[in-house]
Amino acid sequence: MGTRRIIQVEEKVPFKMLVPLSVQHMFAMFGASVLVPFLFGISPAIVLFMNGVGTLMFIVITKGKAPAYLGSSFAFLAPAGVVIANAQWGYEYALGGFVAVGFLGCILALLIYRFGTGWIDVVLPPAAMGPVVALIGLELSASAANTAGLLDEAVDLKNLAVFLVTLGFAVFGSVLFRGFLSIIPILIAVIAGYIAAIACGMVGFSEVAAAPWFALPQFTMPKFDPEAIAIILPVILVIASEHIGHQVVTSKIVGRDLLKDPGLHRSLFGDNFSTMVSGFLGSVPTTTYGENIGVMAMTGVYSVHVIAGAAVLSLVCSFVGKLSTLISTIPGPVIGGISFLLYGMIGTSGLRILVDSRVDFGKPRNQALTSVIFVAGLSGIAIKVGNIQLSGMVLACVVGMALSLVFHFLDSPEPSGRSGQDEGQ
């Protein structure tokens, strides 16, 4: 079948390739990222603006060594919803909470810079990290199916047809396409799915016609209230776990240890600094995006220049009303079709950690650790801490860290728990 060419992190690509590759990344993030402002009841234009700004800041802070696209974070939906629904507060006070969480995340990054990342080897050895990373994709699988309309009581045959066209082009395109087409299967799948949706009468252009050509994003200043901040602040547990997982899986994909170079402190700082700036400008919190990690895993294109191109396109869309409105007409079955595969790619990357690290499941410790993490993440168990609910990948991560620490102290002759050293795990 031939060997796929890898475009590495620092590698530049010709302009004729840069544009479609960047558009591919923008389409991958668009559906989920724009959903968050809709749920918060704000214009998506400010979110597209901050996604672009946040991604560019992240690239600068990480010295162009960590490919990541920053999109809207879902982790804040529940606590921010509580603040927004309160008659005394509203969205401006949720923004104050976003700023506070971003600031706390920056402090955490400075602590990691001071004390290093050696603790990750102890609290998340490969037998724990593998299933935690896999759960990032697996727990999103239902979201992809729901977006496509496949979980409705009566599945619409048009939705199913568009979903299958999109998924089919993404899957078979990634295997069968050659040359330049082999690195843009997601873009081709989106276009094919969109054409199928138009043919099925699922797309209307009246809103595009009514939208202005030029529109300024709406900026809003935050307001600060200690109680509102206290409701949102615990979400730092969620985003820190999510960020570490994303950096680990990205490291496996690009073949470099991003936790060491540019360093977890830089990537975590960039992620949270973007969230803090978002709060000051009236946008939603940002986070490294699993969809775009999936695009890199599928295409072998890791270039930060491509990611930066997607960020610039997002900025442009935030000012061009018709363009952002046109992209918003992409129906759910198209977004669900590409997400279906991309989320699976993240799950597979978690399994790859177990394989590459040669985790020995003949050892009861490893078998128990991986088993408990998977069940904790997939069982639907939820634990409430104030207004924050720990479930899915985050709960699995907390459980895995606690269990790994217990095993570490019970088995002190193997302090690192890393399986890549001798037989290790």
C-alpha positions as CSV (number, residue, x, y, z in Angstrom):
1,M,0.0,0.0,0.0
2,G,3.1,2.3,0.2
3,T,4.5,4.3,3.0
4,R,2.8,7.5,4.1
5,R,5.0,10.6,4.1
6,I,5.2,12.3,7.5
7,I,5.2,16.1,7.7
8,Q,7.0,16.9,10.9
9,V,6.2,19.5,13.5
10,E,8.6,22.2,12.4
11,E,8.3,21.5,8.7
12,K,6.9,24.1,6.3
13,V,4.6,23.2,3.5
14,P,4.0,25.0,0.2
15,F,1.2,27.5,0.1
16,K,-0.9,25.4,-2.3
17,M,-0.8,22.6,0.3
18,L,-1.0,24.9,3.4
19,V,-4.5,26.2,2.6
20,P,-6.4,22.9,2.2
21,L,-4.5,21.3,5.1
22,S,-5.4,24.3,7.3
23,V,-9.0,24.3,6.1
24,Q,-9.2,20.6,7.1
25,H,-8.1,21.4,10.6
26,M,-10.7,24.2,10.9
27,F,-13.5,22.0,9.7
28,A,-12.5,19.3,12.2
29,M,-12.9,21.7,15.1
30,F,-15.7,23.8,13.9
31,G,-18.8,21.7,14.8
32,A,-17.9,21.1,18.5
33,S,-16.2,24.4,19.0
34,V,-19.2,26.5,17.8
35,L,-21.6,24.3,19.8
36,V,-20.3,25.7,23.1
37,P,-21.2,29.4,22.4
38,F,-24.7,28.3,21.2
39,L,-25.2,26.5,24.5
40,F,-24.0,29.7,26.4
41,G,-26.3,31.9,24.2
42,I,-23.5,34.1,22.7
43,S,-22.3,34.8,19.2
44,P,-19.9,32.2,17.8
45,A,-17.9,35.0,16.1
46,I,-16.1,35.9,19.3
47,V,-15.3,32.2,19.8
48,L,-13.8,31.8,16.3
49,F,-11.8,34.9,17.0
50,M,-10.4,33.6,20.3
51,N,-9.8,30.1,19.0
52,G,-7.5,31.7,16.4
53,V,-5.8,34.0,18.9
54,G,-5.5,31.3,21.5
55,T,-3.9,28.8,19.1
56,L,-1.4,31.4,17.9
57,M,-0.5,32.3,21.4
58,F,-0.1,28.6,22.3
59,I,2.2,28.0,19.4
60,V,4.4,31.0,20.4
61,I,4.5,29.9,24.1
62,T,5.5,26.4,23.2
63,K,8.2,27.6,20.8
64,G,6.5,26.0,17.8
65,K,7.2,22.5,19.2
66,A,3.8,21.4,20.3
67,P,1.2,21.0,17.5
68,A,-2.3,21.7,19.0
69,Y,-5.4,23.6,18.0
70,L,-7.3,25.3,20.8
71,G,-11.1,25.1,20.6
72,S,-14.0,25.7,22.9
73,S,-13.8,23.6,26.2
74,F,-16.9,21.5,27.2
75,A,-15.5,21.1,30.7
76,F,-17.0,24.4,31.8
77,L,-20.5,23.8,30.6
78,A,-22.1,22.6,33.9
79,P,-20.5,25.0,36.4
80,A,-20.8,28.0,34.0
81,G,-24.4,27.1,33.4
82,V,-25.1,27.4,37.1
83,V,-23.6,30.9,37.2
84,I,-25.3,32.1,34.0
85,A,-28.7,30.8,35.2
86,N,-28.4,32.8,38.5
87,A,-30.4,36.0,38.2
88,Q,-27.8,37.9,40.2
89,W,-24.9,37.0,37.9
90,G,-25.2,36.0,34.3
91,Y,-22.6,35.4,31.6
92,E,-20.3,38.3,32.7
93,Y,-19.7,36.6,36.0
94,A,-19.0,33.3,34.3
95,L,-16.3,35.1,32.4
96,G,-14.8,36.1,35.7
97,G,-14.7,32.4,36.6
98,F,-13.0,31.6,33.3
99,V,-10.3,34.2,34.0
100,A,-9.8,32.8,37.5
101,V,-9.4,29.2,36.3
102,G,-7.0,30.3,33.6
103,F,-4.9,32.1,36.1
104,L,-4.9,29.1,38.5
105,G,-3.8,26.9,35.6
106,C,-0.9,29.3,34.8
107,I,0.2,29.0,38.5
108,L,0.0,25.2,38.2
109,A,2.2,25.4,35.1
110,L,4.8,27.4,37.1
111,L,4.8,24.8,39.8
112,I,5.4,22.1,37.3
113,Y,8.3,24.1,35.9
114,R,9.7,24.3,39.4
115,F,9.2,20.6,40.4
116,G,9.4,18.9,37.0
117,T,7.2,16.1,35.5
118,G,8.8,13.0,37.1
119,W,5.7,12.6,39.2
120,I,3.7,11.7,36.0
121,D,5.7,8.5,35.7
122,V,4.6,7.6,39.2
123,V,0.9,8.6,39.2
124,L,0.2,7.6,35.6
125,P,2.5,4.7,34.5
126,P,1.7,3.3,31.0
127,A,-0.8,0.7,32.4
128,A,-2.8,3.7,33.6
129,M,-2.0,6.3,31.0
130,G,-3.0,4.0,28.1
131,P,-6.6,3.5,29.2
132,V,-6.9,7.1,30.3
133,V,-5.9,8.4,26.9
134,A,-8.1,5.7,25.2
135,L,-11.1,7.0,27.2
136,I,-10.6,10.5,25.8
137,G,-11.8,9.2,22.5
138,L,-14.1,6.4,23.7
139,E,-16.3,8.6,25.9
140,L,-16.8,11.0,23.0
141,S,-18.0,8.2,20.7
142,A,-21.6,8.7,21.8
143,S,-21.3,12.4,21.1
144,A,-20.3,11.7,17.5
145,A,-23.2,9.3,17.1
146,N,-25.6,11.8,18.7
147,T,-24.4,14.6,16.5
148,A,-25.1,12.5,13.4
149,G,-28.6,11.8,14.7
150,L,-28.0,8.1,15.0
151,L,-29.2,7.9,18.6
152,D,-32.7,9.2,17.8
153,E,-35.6,6.9,18.5
154,A,-36.4,6.9,14.8
155,V,-33.2,7.3,12.7
156,D,-33.8,9.6,9.7
157,L,-32.6,7.8,6.6
158,K,-31.3,11.1,5.2
159,N,-29.1,11.6,8.3
160,L,-27.9,8.0,8.0
161,A,-27.1,8.4,4.3
162,V,-25.1,11.6,4.8
163,F,-23.3,10.1,7.8
164,L,-22.3,7.0,5.8
165,V,-21.1,9.0,2.8
166,T,-18.9,11.2,5.1
167,L,-17.5,8.3,7.1
168,G,-17.0,6.2,4.0
169,F,-14.9,8.9,2.3
170,A,-12.9,9.5,5.6
171,V,-12.2,5.8,6.2
172,F,-11.5,4.6,2.6
173,G,-9.9,7.9,1.6
174,S,-7.3,7.5,4.4
175,V,-6.5,4.0,3.1
176,L,-6.8,4.3,-0.7
177,F,-5.9,7.9,-1.5
178,R,-2.4,8.6,-2.8
179,G,-0.2,11.7,-3.1
180,F,-1.6,14.9,-1.8
181,L,-5.1,13.5,-1.5
182,S,-3.8,11.0,1.2
183,I,-3.2,13.9,3.6
184,I,-6.6,15.7,3.2
185,P,-9.1,12.8,3.6
186,I,-11.0,14.7,6.3
187,L,-11.5,17.7,4.1
188,I,-12.6,15.5,1.1
189,A,-15.0,13.7,3.5
190,V,-16.5,17.0,4.7
191,I,-17.0,18.2,1.1
192,A,-18.5,14.9,0.0
193,G,-20.8,14.8,3.0
194,Y,-21.9,18.4,2.5
195,I,-22.7,17.7,-1.2
196,A,-24.7,14.6,-0.1
197,A,-26.6,16.8,2.5
198,I,-27.4,19.3,-0.2
199,A,-28.7,16.5,-2.4
200,C,-30.9,15.3,0.4
201,G,-32.3,18.8,1.0
202,M,-30.8,19.2,4.4
203,V,-28.9,22.5,3.8
204,G,-30.5,25.9,3.4
205,F,-28.7,29.1,2.4
206,S,-31.2,31.8,3.5
207,E,-29.2,32.6,6.6
208,V,-26.0,32.9,4.5
209,A,-27.8,35.4,2.2
210,A,-29.0,37.5,5.1
211,A,-25.6,37.5,6.9
212,P,-23.4,40.6,6.5
213,W,-20.1,40.4,4.7
214,F,-18.3,42.1,7.5
215,A,-19.2,41.8,11.2
216,L,-17.1,42.6,14.3
217,P,-17.0,40.0,17.1
218,Q,-18.9,41.1,20.2
219,F,-16.5,41.7,23.1
220,T,-17.7,41.5,26.7
221,M,-15.8,42.4,29.9
222,P,-15.8,40.0,32.8
223,K,-17.2,40.7,36.3
224,F,-15.9,39.0,39.4
225,D,-17.7,37.5,42.3
226,P,-16.0,35.2,44.8
227,E,-19.0,32.8,45.0
228,A,-19.4,32.6,41.3
229,I,-15.6,32.0,40.9
230,A,-15.8,29.3,43.6
231,I,-18.4,27.4,41.6
232,I,-16.3,27.3,38.5
233,L,-12.8,27.0,40.0
234,P,-12.8,23.2,40.6
235,V,-12.9,22.6,36.9
236,I,-9.2,23.0,37.0
237,L,-9.0,19.3,38.0
238,V,-10.8,18.4,34.8
239,I,-8.8,20.5,32.3
240,A,-5.4,19.6,33.9
241,S,-6.2,15.9,33.5
242,E,-7.5,16.5,30.0
243,H,-4.4,18.5,29.0
244,I,-1.9,15.9,30.2
245,G,-3.8,13.2,28.4
246,H,-3.8,15.2,25.1
247,Q,-0.1,16.0,25.4
248,V,0.7,12.3,26.0
249,V,-1.3,11.1,23.0
250,T,0.1,13.8,20.8
251,S,3.6,12.8,21.9
252,K,2.9,9.3,20.8
253,I,1.5,10.4,17.4
254,V,4.4,12.8,16.5
255,G,7.1,10.5,18.0
256,R,8.4,13.1,20.5
257,D,8.1,13.6,24.3
258,L,6.3,16.9,24.4
259,L,6.1,16.7,28.2
260,K,9.9,17.3,28.1
261,D,10.3,19.5,25.0
262,P,8.8,22.1,25.0
263,G,7.7,20.9,28.4
264,L,4.4,20.3,30.1
265,H,4.8,23.7,31.9
266,R,4.8,25.5,28.6
267,S,1.9,23.7,27.0
268,L,-0.2,23.9,30.2
269,F,0.6,27.6,30.6
270,G,-0.3,28.3,26.9
271,D,-3.6,26.4,27.3
272,N,-4.6,28.2,30.5
273,F,-3.2,31.6,29.4
274,S,-5.5,31.4,26.4
275,T,-8.5,30.6,28.7
276,M,-7.6,33.6,30.8
277,V,-7.5,35.9,27.8
278,S,-10.7,34.4,26.5
279,G,-12.4,35.3,29.7
280,F,-11.2,38.9,29.5
281,L,-12.5,39.3,25.9
282,G,-15.9,37.7,26.4
283,S,-15.2,34.3,24.8
284,V,-15.5,30.8,26.2
285,P,-12.5,28.8,27.7
286,T,-10.2,27.1,25.2
287,T,-8.6,23.7,25.3
288,T,-6.4,21.5,23.1
289,Y,-8.8,19.7,20.7
290,G,-9.2,16.0,20.4
291,E,-10.6,16.3,16.8
292,N,-7.4,18.0,15.6
293,I,-5.3,15.4,17.4
294,G,-7.3,12.8,15.4
295,V,-6.6,14.6,12.1
296,M,-2.8,14.5,12.8
297,A,-3.0,10.8,13.7
298,M,-4.8,10.0,10.5
299,T,-2.9,12.2,8.0
300,G,0.6,12.2,9.4
301,V,0.7,16.0,9.0
302,Y,2.0,17.5,12.3
303,S,3.2,20.9,11.1
304,V,2.6,23.8,13.4
305,H,2.5,26.0,10.3
306,V,-0.6,24.1,9.2
307,I,-2.2,24.6,12.7
308,A,-1.3,28.3,12.6
309,G,-2.9,28.5,9.2
310,A,-6.1,27.1,10.6
311,A,-5.9,29.6,13.4
312,V,-5.6,32.5,10.9
313,L,-8.6,31.1,8.9
314,S,-10.6,31.0,12.1
315,L,-9.7,34.7,12.8
316,V,-10.8,35.6,9.2
317,C,-14.1,33.8,9.7
318,S,-14.8,35.7,12.9
319,F,-14.9,38.9,10.8
320,V,-16.6,37.6,7.6
321,G,-20.2,37.1,8.5
322,K,-21.2,35.2,5.4
323,L,-18.2,32.8,5.7
324,S,-18.8,31.9,9.3
325,T,-22.5,31.5,8.6
326,L,-21.8,29.2,5.6
327,I,-19.6,27.0,7.7
328,S,-22.3,26.8,10.3
329,T,-24.6,25.3,7.7
330,I,-22.6,22.0,7.8
331,P,-25.2,19.6,9.1
332,G,-24.7,17.3,12.1
333,P,-24.4,14.0,10.2
334,V,-21.3,15.4,8.4
335,I,-19.7,16.5,11.6
336,G,-20.7,13.3,13.2
337,G,-19.3,11.3,10.3
338,I,-15.8,12.7,10.6
339,S,-15.9,12.7,14.5
340,F,-16.9,9.0,14.5
341,L,-13.5,8.2,13.0
342,L,-11.4,10.9,14.7
343,Y,-12.5,10.0,18.2
344,G,-11.8,6.4,17.4
345,M,-8.2,7.4,16.4
346,I,-7.7,8.9,19.8
347,G,-8.9,5.7,21.5
348,T,-6.5,3.6,19.3
349,S,-3.7,6.0,20.4
350,G,-4.3,5.0,24.0
351,L,-4.0,1.3,23.1
352,R,-0.8,2.1,21.2
353,I,0.7,3.4,24.5
354,L,0.1,0.0,26.0
355,V,1.7,-1.8,23.0
356,D,4.6,0.6,22.6
357,S,5.4,0.5,26.3
358,R,5.2,-3.3,26.3
359,V,2.9,-3.4,29.3
360,D,3.1,-6.9,30.8
361,F,-0.5,-7.9,31.6
362,G,0.8,-11.1,33.1
363,K,1.4,-9.0,36.2
364,P,-1.8,-8.7,38.3
365,R,-0.9,-5.1,39.2
366,N,-1.1,-3.9,35.5
367,Q,-4.1,-6.0,34.8
368,A,-6.0,-4.6,37.8
369,L,-4.9,-1.0,37.1
370,T,-6.0,-1.0,33.5
371,S,-9.3,-2.9,34.2
372,V,-10.4,-0.5,37.0
373,I,-9.6,2.6,34.9
374,F,-11.6,1.3,31.9
375,V,-14.7,0.4,34.1
376,A,-14.5,3.7,36.1
377,G,-14.5,5.6,32.8
378,L,-17.1,3.7,30.9
379,S,-19.6,2.6,33.6
380,G,-21.4,5.9,33.9
381,I,-20.3,6.4,37.6
382,A,-20.2,10.1,38.6
383,I,-18.9,11.8,41.8
384,K,-19.9,15.3,42.6
385,V,-17.5,17.8,44.1
386,G,-19.5,20.9,44.8
387,N,-21.0,21.8,41.4
388,I,-18.4,19.8,39.5
389,Q,-19.2,16.3,38.4
390,L,-16.3,13.9,38.0
391,S,-17.1,11.2,35.4
392,G,-15.8,9.5,32.4
393,M,-12.1,10.1,31.5
394,V,-11.6,12.6,34.4
395,L,-12.9,10.2,37.1
396,A,-10.9,7.4,35.5
397,C,-7.8,9.5,35.6
398,V,-8.3,10.4,39.3
399,V,-9.0,6.7,40.2
400,G,-6.0,5.6,38.1
401,M,-3.7,8.2,39.8
402,A,-4.8,7.1,43.3
403,L,-4.4,3.4,42.5
404,S,-1.0,3.9,40.9
405,L,0.2,5.8,44.0
406,V,-0.9,2.9,46.2
407,F,0.9,0.4,44.0
408,H,3.9,2.6,43.9
409,F,4.3,2.6,47.7
410,L,3.5,-1.1,47.9
411,D,6.1,-1.9,45.3
412,S,8.9,0.5,46.0
413,P,11.7,-1.5,44.2
414,E,10.1,-0.3,41.0
415,P,9.9,3.5,41.6
416,S,9.2,4.7,38.1
417,G,6.7,2.1,37.0
418,R,7.8,2.6,33.4
419,S,7.7,-0.5,31.2
420,G,10.0,0.8,28.5
421,Q,13.0,0.2,30.9
422,D,14.1,-3.5,30.7
423,E,10.8,-5.3,31.2
424,G,9.4,-2.6,33.5
425,Q,5.7,-3.1,33.5
